[in-house]
């Protein structure tokens, strides 16, 4: 009668021990769930994953990367099996600007020319979980056709909590040498919080919009630059600004970026909704045409509207040596051509930055057609190493890391690039090891202390697989859904970290 | 009320005119948004002209109303002169106006409404195919008219098989007729392209052509249940009418039989044009309204089940008033 009790106690002990041993491993394992492979119909090669609700996962398919016309909307069950696939029903004749999940409801944002009023209307059309339109579309914003810029996309996005929608676009100014920055924000998708227009003293062709975001309070931020009249060569010929509009004050704050000996080459920003700050990070060179070997980190308070940190520094040569490929006379020894892909705010005020080396090469070649010499042009897009920076709240570098890769793609569609997914403990970087059919899907994970590991996430054994890094969506704190090409078929995959 | 419209007298025509004006008043009373994306160069020309010389909403509604009423008179003329329906009446025109005035955006001038004029003329020319000693002329006319319509709405290309089917059905299978039809469709396009090329403005036309080739012709109808209520009344009427035509088919003359069949063949093409449009099904309704107006008139022209017909008409009118004045957007 006593023996079984001893065995039970031992079992409990072993079980507890096993749990302790296995626990650290559990943190860095991934579960992979596949959807059913589908043929790519009607050349709808591009996918945009809208997001996931309790009703299912929604995505768009299109023949081009614009997703503005001839768009197909699809609904998938949580096990990634397809439930519905229809052409996006548009209640008005217009262009799809964006399809978003706002408060777990599906909204289509359409821009359309209203010939009755000669205005461009932006309309929000609600859809139900069965992809049917609910009621008619609501006009949420209008502006005269005369100011409309056809080639400039109207940016529509949600805040981090997905409860608000922000709209930002440029329009032509009334004067020849000005343009207008238009900012709108909505509670839900249709209840306007504000709609403002600001004049910029440059033409729309000269204004470059880098990023736009809204925070969970409904404040809007735009990172932009335009030319400034300076003597060429002495200082940066462009003025870089973070514009922050606070609707409660009804004021636009312009924070100038850059400074003496700072020629900004690349920049980005992120909103930290946790400690109410905006972080702007970028790379610069000390003189025009010189190697990009400096970085700056500015932080601004959303509450006090003050500049909390303005930091700039040259990157130490030993760090550059670690990050960059071995020295070569052919390539610049700096952070030239590194493009910021993601800035992840840290809870302590610091940030983690991932930047990818991206170059575009035009190759000209000669060939003969019917004995006539012809010249062809091939554009090759190179996606190379990814550098990771962890920057402390005081601007100093906490650690750096590098993902070594060489990827080249011809044309717009590519399996090149990276998917960056921040989770609670790690920043995960997914990419294809080789872009041909023999490649694996690789996972580079780095924790917030700088410990990195690289492994094969999906091995190319029984099937050919390649991830499409530009077509992924983080659907929860620790999972993403991405599109893959598996044995030449479109297949969705869910990866849980 | 229907008794008045069942005749083709002067009083019926006046009543029809008053009725048409009343049903198309919305555009004069409320501001209706109208969204047209990337119109063809010809449509763009008309819209620009309208914007320059008649920019107000009621002016667009006035032009649209005049065009619809003219088209309706022509539909009546086709019906009565070609004996599509067994009795002369103004009902085909009346239902044409009704079907073109269901939803608010239909009150305004659209490229589809202009293109529909050519489609009606095309139907008229096809009516002559059967009796014509030399069918090649109606075939050329029909092709050119479709070509003219195409300049305003490229989706009308869907009616090419309709012309070819009609030619085969109304005359005989002759490859020459089919080739002439196809070639004549290209004639207006050729002249417009030449004109635009000389003016250095052909890129818009090419863009429209590329888009027409590349686009999907099977889109979602995009109809909501609320917008669909009226069709719960119209669809049974159409079904009854089709059954009546089928029952009495062989009592008619050969020409009438062929015309009725042509009208029925036109229905699926009209439905396809609803699916093909980038502009919401409302604006493509004019195309479908041509065959439907004949079918509905065929049902209402008969005096049996008078009260049911009066109630049906009342329900249709009530739905139209709701869609035009009370429904949001």
Interface residues (C-beta under 8 A of the other chain):
Chain A: X42 X63 X69 X70 X86 X87 X88 X89 X90 X91 X92 X93 X94 X95 X112 X113 X114 X115 X116 X117 X118 X121 X132 X133 X134 X135 X136 X137 X138 X139
Chain B: X31 X32 X33 X34 X35 X36 X37 X47 X50 X51 X55 X57 X60 X108 X214 X215 X216 X218 X219 X220 X221 X222 X224 X226 X277 X278 X279 X280 X283 X327 X328 X329
